[in-house]
Amino acid sequence: MNISSHQADNTLTLKITGRWDYKGAKAFQAAYKGCTLNQTVILDLRETEMIDSAALGMLLMLRETLGHEQPVTIFANTNIKKALGIALFDKIFNIK
């Protein structure tokens, strides 16, 4: 897994490429560490090859950190969209 972050104005964009699994937990947490409640967060998973249950847990931790009312937008490829939909994450994240 490779993760890059970009901060512009009030938006934090995190791009994850490769296989997103438990090994990436610390890097993912570090990437959004300074995030505030009034910040917009965008996750770019279009080049993510796969996600496991640990990655799903990391998404929930991000949501918990930001607060449940703060929207998180996820751009994902077809396979990742399918996995997120099966986990019903389309109910709590804005997936495109």
C-alpha positions as CSV (number, residue, x, y, z in Angstrom):
1,M,0.0,0.0,0.0
2,N,1.1,3.5,-0.8
3,I,-0.7,6.5,0.7
4,S,-0.2,10.1,-0.3
5,S,-2.0,13.2,1.2
6,H,-2.7,16.6,-0.2
7,Q,-4.0,19.5,1.8
8,A,-5.7,22.4,0.0
9,D,-7.7,25.1,1.8
10,N,-10.1,23.1,3.9
11,T,-9.9,19.8,2.1
12,L,-7.7,16.8,2.8
13,T,-7.3,14.3,0.0
14,L,-5.8,10.9,0.7
15,K,-4.9,8.6,-2.2
16,I,-4.3,5.0,-1.5
17,T,-2.8,2.7,-4.2
18,G,-2.1,-1.0,-4.1
19,R,-3.4,-3.5,-1.5
20,W,-5.0,-1.8,1.5
21,D,-4.8,-4.2,4.5
22,Y,-3.9,-4.2,8.2
23,K,-0.2,-3.4,7.4
24,G,-1.3,0.1,6.4
25,A,-3.0,1.1,9.6
26,K,-0.3,3.3,11.1
27,A,0.3,5.1,7.8
28,F,-3.4,5.7,7.3
29,Q,-3.8,7.1,10.8
30,A,-0.8,9.3,10.4
31,A,-2.2,10.7,7.1
32,Y,-5.3,12.0,8.7
33,K,-3.9,12.8,12.2
34,G,-4.2,16.5,12.0
35,C,-7.7,16.5,10.5
36,T,-10.3,18.8,12.1
37,L,-14.0,18.4,12.4
38,N,-14.8,21.2,9.9
39,Q,-12.5,19.8,7.2
40,T,-13.7,18.0,4.0
41,V,-12.0,14.6,3.5
42,I,-11.7,12.9,0.1
43,L,-10.4,9.4,-0.3
44,D,-9.2,8.4,-3.7
45,L,-9.3,4.6,-4.0
46,R,-9.4,4.4,-7.8
47,E,-6.0,2.8,-7.8
48,T,-6.6,0.6,-4.8
49,E,-6.4,-3.1,-5.8
50,M,-8.1,-4.6,-2.8
51,I,-9.3,-3.8,0.7
52,D,-9.7,-6.2,3.7
53,S,-11.7,-6.0,6.9
54,A,-8.9,-4.1,8.6
55,A,-9.2,-1.3,5.9
56,L,-12.9,-1.2,6.5
57,G,-12.2,-0.7,10.2
58,M,-9.8,2.1,9.4
59,L,-12.6,3.8,7.4
60,L,-14.8,3.6,10.5
61,M,-12.1,5.0,12.7
62,L,-11.7,7.9,10.3
63,R,-15.4,8.6,10.5
64,E,-15.3,8.4,14.3
65,T,-12.4,10.9,14.4
66,L,-14.2,13.3,12.1
67,G,-17.6,12.9,13.7
68,H,-20.6,11.2,12.2
69,E,-22.0,14.4,10.6
70,Q,-18.8,15.2,8.7
71,P,-19.1,13.9,5.1
72,V,-16.3,11.7,3.7
73,T,-16.3,11.3,-0.1
74,I,-14.7,8.1,-1.5
75,F,-13.8,7.8,-5.2
76,A,-13.4,4.2,-5.9
77,N,-13.0,1.7,-8.8
78,T,-15.7,-0.9,-9.5
79,N,-14.2,-3.7,-7.3
80,I,-13.8,-1.4,-4.3
81,K,-17.3,0.1,-4.8
82,K,-18.7,-3.4,-4.7
83,A,-16.8,-4.3,-1.5
84,L,-17.9,-1.1,0.2
85,G,-21.5,-1.8,-0.9
86,I,-21.5,-5.3,0.4
87,A,-20.3,-3.9,3.8
88,L,-23.1,-1.3,3.5
89,F,-20.6,1.5,3.7
90,D,-22.6,3.3,1.0
91,K,-25.0,4.2,3.8
92,I,-22.4,6.1,5.8
93,F,-20.0,7.4,3.1
94,N,-20.5,9.3,-0.1
95,I,-19.1,6.8,-2.6
96,K,-18.6,7.8,-6.3
